[in-house]
Amino acid sequence: MLSYCVFIMIPVLLVGNVANRIYVESIREQTRSIIQGTLHQMKNNIAFKLEDTKRISDMLYFDDMLARKLRHYEEGWASYDATKNVLIPKFQTAVETANRRMWLSVYLKNDTFRETYNVYENMDPLDIKARLYDIYQYHRLENKEWYLGFPTQEVYGTTMQWLQIEDDAKYGRISLLRRLVDISGRQQPYDEIGFMRISVSLADLFDSVDFQKIGEGTTIYISDPKSNVIISSGPELASQRTAPHQSGGSNDDLVIRDMLPGLNMELVAVVPENIVEKDSVKVRNLTLLIGLGCIVLFSIVSVIVSRYFGRRVYKIVKVVDSFQEGEFHKRIHFKGNDEFSKIASALNEMGSNIGRLIQEVYLADLQKKQAELESLHAQINPHFLYNTLSSISRLARFGELDKLQRMVMDLAKFYRLSLNDGRNIIPVKNELEQAQAYIDIQKIKYQNRMQVEYDIAPELVRYETVKLILQPFIENVLEHAWTGDRIHIRICGAVTGEALEFKIIDDGVGFPPGTAREMTNAKDLRNAGYGIRNVDQRIKLHYGPEYGVTLFSRPGMGTTVKIIIPLVKRMAAEGRNKMAI
């Protein structure tokens, strides 16, 4: 009952917590959406004013008559006339066309034009009611740091910068910097004939930045890339010059950021946490109250339900315990047609089936062991023994005692390794020694007509294998693969991935025409000989159907036998003696 109550309490608390988080997140998203819309309106208003200032600069940038006059170097009356009738009217028109106060400063490369400027004596030019413009010669500009940092590559119609330079920060201004270029040839690079600076008030440019448009307690500010506050609205930054929340929200305040195009500045709105979550407290309290009520109700119900079903569960557990102890004769019966009755019926049937299956599996395992023993005995080829004894008799008749001794020793070694105390799994080293013993016997018989090469990786001796998997294939080569007086055999062994791979390669006659070039399963190997099929079946019996024997053959070119078994390390040391190959 207690576990049931805990189990019920956890999801109730989780659901309540998730519901509260979803509601709070919904409020945050709604607040964020509203604030983003307000910030977007502010950004559009700022962008409009920036575009209006850019429009004023375009009047001068694209003025072909102004460019012609600035390219014309002639002192005296011509210069005076151009200044009075062209330059001053155009600059005057530009500043008067603007929808706000601005200060236009133009630096001319043509030194035939005289300077015309005002003296402000530590005053902000934008505080003067008149529309202002000043004309300077280029030598005043060339060593200024902000000019040296201006982009050298002029992109027609687009190269410009908004920066706070010289005393702009002191008087709360920002300036649009832009070249005047000779566009008569329309060929790049354009010749620079002048430079203009249009200064506007930050308060005028950002007059739409007002925290009251979002709500009391909020803060809106504009910061530069160095996190310096350019202008702010709201109580939090009234006396600050460094922007807070640079980490994107070091506390739970809602921080929304938006870049101002063309200014390399950021418009930031900060909404305190208490404003965002003032309604979520009610929801949290209501969720907690509902959760506690559900816990009390579920606890009462759990007591009643646990007592009713506990008795039935106890009986089922007793039967399951008896099954675990191996007593499958016990049965259980419930009245009715509910779930417990179905479980009892299923347990009774399961007990009967398990007892029957145990008996069947036991018999099947005996049959499997018997098949393995029969497969083992089938590998001891009586024809090989008869032929070897005949060879021994012939060597004895001719008095070749050395060969006779070697053949007898190799035959004894071959059968000792083949029998292997009745074990079917042997070290790979023993399997290779058994194959070599068979080859040594055959070499005495065939002498130089038989050539064998070995390519065995040293690490193979660390693994074990089903025994008698190499010798049947070597025997098959010597019986069926001769193409003339000689036969060449190559025995390879290597570790490939997660498997151990043997290859027996010969240059004999190959399989007859009409048979498959590649045989990869038991059905394909039906014509390959009993010994070959026997090896494949024993490997699949021990290791599974993904392992076994694959034959590759072409008539007149030879045959390659590939044997794949899994990597199984030896269970016990077999000594340090290694086979000499």
Residue pairs with C-beta under 8 A, 6 or more apart in sequence:
1 302
1 303
1 306
4 302
4 305
4 306
5 295
5 298
5 299
5 302
8 294
8 295
8 298
8 299
8 302
9 295
9 298
12 291
12 294
12 295
12 298
13 291
16 287
16 288
16 290
16 291
17 287
19 283
19 287
20 280
20 283
20 284
20 287
23 280
23 283
24 276
24 277
24 280
24 283
27 276
27 277
27 279
27 280
28 254
28 276
31 254
31 271
31 276
32 254
32 256
34 214
35 214
35 254
35 256
35 269
35 271
36 256
36 258
38 213
38 214
38 269
39 220
39 256
39 258
39 267
39 269
40 258
41 208
42 208
42 209
42 213
42 220
42 267
43 258
43 260
43 261
43 267
45 208
46 205
46 206
46 208
46 209
46 260
46 263
46 267
47 260
47 261
47 262
49 99
49 100
49 200
49 204
49 205
50 162
50 205
50 262
50 263
52 98
52 99
52 100
53 98
53 102
53 176
53 198
53 200
54 160
54 176
56 94
56 95
56 97
56 98
56 102
56 104
56 198
57 160
57 176
57 178
57 196
57 198
59 90
59 93
59 94
59 97
60 66
60 90
60 91
60 94
60 106
60 180
60 196
61 157
61 178
61 179
61 180
61 181
62 157
62 183
63 90
64 183
64 184
65 86
66 86
66 87
66 90
66 180
67 180
67 181
67 182
67 183
67 184
67 193
68 184
69 82
69 86
69 87
70 108
70 109
70 110
70 113
70 180
70 193
70 194
71 110
71 182
71 184
71 193
72 78
72 82
72 110
73 110
73 112
74 112
75 112
78 112
79 112
79 113
79 114
80 114
82 113
83 113
83 114
83 116
83 135
87 113
87 135
88 116
91 104
91 106
91 133
91 135
92 131
92 133
94 104
94 133
95 102
95 104
95 131
95 132
95 133
96 131
98 131
100 200
100 201
100 204
101 126
101 131
101 200
101 201
101 204
102 126
102 131
102 132
102 198
102 199
102 200
103 125
103 126
103 132
103 133
103 134
103 173
103 198
103 199
103 200
104 132
104 133
104 134
104 196
104 197
104 198
105 117
105 133
105 134
105 136
105 196
105 197
105 198
105 199
106 133
106 134
106 135
106 136
106 180
106 194
106 195
106 196
106 197
107 136
107 137
107 138
107 140
107 141
107 194
107 195
107 196
107 197
108 135
108 136
108 137
108 138
108 193
108 194
109 138
109 192
109 193
109 194
110 193
110 194
111 137
111 138
111 139
113 135
113 137
114 135
115 135
115 136
115 137
116 134
116 135
117 134
117 135
117 136
118 125
118 132
118 134
120 128
124 171
124 172
124 173
125 132
125 199
126 132
126 171
126 173
126 199
126 200
126 201
138 194
138 195
141 147
141 195
144 165
144 166
146 163
146 165
146 166
146 177
147 195
150 161
150 177
150 179
151 159
151 161
153 159
153 189
154 179
154 181
154 188
154 189
154 190
154 192
156 181
156 183
156 188
156 190
159 178
159 179
160 176
160 177
160 178
161 176
161 177
161 178
162 174
162 175
162 176
162 177
162 262
162 263
162 264
163 174
163 175
163 177
164 173
164 174
164 175
164 224
165 175
165 177
165 197
167 173
168 174
168 175
168 199
172 201
172 202
172 203
172 231
173 199
173 200
173 201
173 202
174 199
174 200
174 202
174 205
174 263
175 197
175 198
175 199
175 200
176 197
176 198
176 199
176 200
177 195
177 196
177 197
178 195
178 196
178 198
179 190
179 192
179 194
179 195
179 196
180 192
180 193
180 194
180 195
180 196
181 190
181 191
181 192
181 193
182 190
182 191
182 192
182 193
183 190
202 230
202 231
203 231
206 222
206 230
206 231
209 220
209 221
209 222
209 231
209 232
209 233
209 267
210 220
210 233
211 218
211 219
211 220
211 233
211 234
212 233
214 220
214 269
214 271
215 271
215 275
217 234
217 235
217 271
217 272
217 274
217 275
218 234
218 269
218 270
218 271
218 272
218 275
219 232
219 233
219 234
219 235
219 236
219 237
219 269
219 270
220 232
220 233
220 234
220 267
220 268
220 269
220 270
221 229
221 230
221 231
221 232
221 233
221 234
221 237
221 243
221 268
221 270
222 229
222 230
222 231
222 232
222 260
222 265
222 266
222 267
222 268
223 229
223 230
223 243
223 265
223 266
223 268
224 230
224 264
224 265
224 266
225 264
225 265
227 242
227 243
227 246
228 241
228 242
228 243
229 237
229 240
229 241
229 242
229 243
230 265
232 238
232 240
234 270
236 244
236 270
237 243
237 244
243 268
244 270
245 253
245 255
245 268
245 270
248 255
248 257
249 255
251 273
252 273
253 270
253 271
253 272
253 273
254 270
254 271
254 272
254 273
254 276
255 268
255 269
255 270
255 271
256 268
256 269
256 271
257 266
257 267
257 268
258 266
258 267
258 268
259 265
259 266
259 267
260 266
260 267
309 340
312 334
312 340
315 332
316 332
316 340
316 343
316 344
316 347
319 330
319 331
319 332
319 347
319 351
320 347
322 328
322 330
323 330
323 347
323 350
323 351
323 354
328 351
328 352
328 354
328 355
329 351
329 355
330 351
331 348
331 351
332 344
332 347
332 348
333 344
333 348
334 340
334 341
334 344
335 341
368 541
371 541
372 424
372 538
372 541
375 534
375 537
375 538
375 541
376 424
376 468
378 530
378 534
379 418
379 468
379 471
379 472
379 531
379 534
380 415
380 418
381 475
381 531
384 475
388 407
388 411
388 441
391 407
391 441
391 444
391 445
392 404
392 407
392 408
392 411
395 401
395 403
395 404
395 407
395 444
396 404
403 444
406 440
406 444
407 441
407 444
410 437
410 438
410 440
410 441
410 444
411 437
411 441
413 433
413 434
413 437
414 434
414 437
414 438
414 441
417 426
417 430
417 431
417 433
417 434
417 437
417 467
418 434
418 467
418 468
420 426
420 430
420 467
423 467
424 466
424 467
424 538
424 542
425 464
425 465
425 466
425 467
425 542
426 464
426 465
426 467
427 461
427 463
427 464
427 465
427 570
427 574
428 460
428 461
428 462
428 463
428 464
428 465
428 493
428 500
429 460
429 461
429 574
429 578
429 579
430 467
430 574
431 465
431 467
431 468
431 469
431 470
432 456
432 460
432 470
432 493
432 579
432 581
433 579
434 467
434 468
434 470
434 471
435 470
435 471
435 474
435 491
436 579
436 581
438 471
438 474
438 475
439 452
439 474
442 450
442 474
442 478
443 450
443 452
446 478
446 487
448 486
449 485
449 486
449 487
450 478
450 486
450 487
450 489
451 486
451 487
451 488
451 489
452 489
452 490
452 491
453 488
453 489
453 490
453 491
454 490
454 491
454 492
454 581
455 490
455 491
455 492
455 493
455 494
456 491
456 492
456 493
456 581
457 493
457 494
457 495
459 495
460 493
460 494
460 495
460 500
461 578
462 569
462 570
463 500
463 567
463 568
463 569
463 570
464 568
464 569
464 570
464 571
465 500
465 565
465 568
466 538
466 539
466 542
466 543
466 565
468 535
469 502
469 535
469 538
469 539
469 563
469 565
470 491
470 502
470 504
470 563
472 529
472 531
472 532
472 534
472 535
473 504
473 531
473 532
473 535
473 561
473 563
474 489
474 491
474 504
475 531
476 529
476 531
476 532
477 487
477 489
477 504
477 506
477 508
477 559
478 487
480 508
480 509
481 487
481 506
481 508
481 509
481 510
481 558
481 559
482 508
482 509
483 507
483 508
483 509
483 556
487 506
487 507
487 508
488 506
488 507
489 504
489 505
489 506
490 503
490 504
490 505
490 506
491 502
491 503
491 504
491 505
492 501
492 502
492 503
492 505
493 500
493 501
493 502
493 503
494 500
494 501
495 501
495 567
498 566
498 567
499 547
499 564
499 565
499 566
499 567
500 564
500 565
500 566
500 567
501 562
501 563
501 564
502 562
502 563
503 560
503 561
503 562
503 563
504 560
504 561
504 563
505 558
505 559
505 560
505 561
506 558
506 559
507 557
507 558
508 558
508 559
509 555
509 556
510 553
510 554
510 555
510 556
510 557
510 558
510 559
511 551
511 553
511 555
511 559
512 555
513 555
515 527
515 553
516 524
517 552
517 553
517 554
518 524
518 550
518 551
518 552
519 525
519 528
519 550
519 551
520 550
521 548
522 533
522 536
522 537
522 540
522 548
524 551
525 532
525 533
525 536
525 549
525 551
526 533
528 551
532 549
532 551
532 561
535 549
535 563
536 548
536 549
539 547
539 548
539 549
539 563
539 564
539 565
540 547
540 548
543 565
543 566
547 564
547 565
547 566
548 563
548 564
549 561
549 562
549 563
550 561
550 562
550 563
550 564
551 559
551 560
551 561
551 562
552 559
552 560
552 561
552 562
553 559
553 560
